[in-house]
Amino acid sequence: MAATEETKSNSKSERTKTGVVVSNKMQKTVVVAVESLVKHGMYQKYIRRTSKFLAHAENALNVGDRVVIEESRPLSKRKRWAVREVVEKAS
């Protein structure tokens, strides 16, 4: 039973991402940029990759806010994430 609980916790951690709000021009939707480090196959150097996700946000957020987004049901053609919490407000 411990193995199933462990896999559930791992799958839950994969369903959340931390990123920075880069656009808030839409109603109840923000664009969140999530950075990840990927190792280059030949040169073994880490490359910074950025992915943008559309996330549903009930509360008003500003550009530069650091947020945690979680996977949700499809809300529109490209929107499959929801803002769970604001980690840090933009200064």
N, C-alpha and C positions, 0 to 999 in steps of 0.2 A: 504494500500500500504506500510505502514511503517513496517508491519510485514514481508512482503516478502523481503524487503531490509535487515531487521535484520537477517533473516534466510540465506540470501546470504552471508552476512558478516561472519556469524558463520561458514558456510560451507567453505568459503575461508580460515579461520584461521585453519581449520582442515587439509587443503591441503598443509600446510607448516610445516616444522619441522626444528629445529636447532640442529646441532650436530657437531662432531669433525671428521675430516678426519683421518682414521686409515690405509688406504692403497691407494697408487697411482701407483701401478705396471702395470696397464693396460693403453691402449691408449684411451684417452678421457673418461675414467671412473674412478671414485673414490668410495671407500667404506666409508660410513659415519655412525658412531655410534651415536645413539640417546638415551639418558638416560631419563627414566621416573620413577616417584615415584608411587608405588602401595601399598595400605594399606593391611596388612595381615588380613584375615577374623577373626581368633580366637584371635590373640595376639594384634591386633590394632597397630602394629608397621609398619612403612613405610620401604619398601624394594626397593632398587634401581635396576631397570631392564634395560637392554641394548638391543636395537634392531639394527641390521646392515642393511643398505639400499645401493644398488648400484645406483649411480647417474651419470648422464651424465655431463661432465665438458669440455667445449671447451678450457678454459684457464688452464694452468698448475697450479696445487695446490700441496702443500707440506703436509706431515703428521703433524698433530697437528693444522692445520688451522680450525677455527670455521666458519662454513658455514650455510646458510639457503637453504634448498632444497624444491622444490615444486613438486607436483604431475604432471605427464605428460602422454602422450600416451605411450603404451608399445614400448620400443625401442629394447628390446631383451627378452629372456626368463625370466630374473630376474630384468631387468633394467626398472623401471617405475617412476623414479625421475630425476629431473634436478637441478643443482646448480643454484640458483637465484643470490646470492651475497655472498661475503666473508665478514664476520663480523669482524674477527680478524685474522691476520697472525700469524703463529707460530714464536716464537723468536729463 
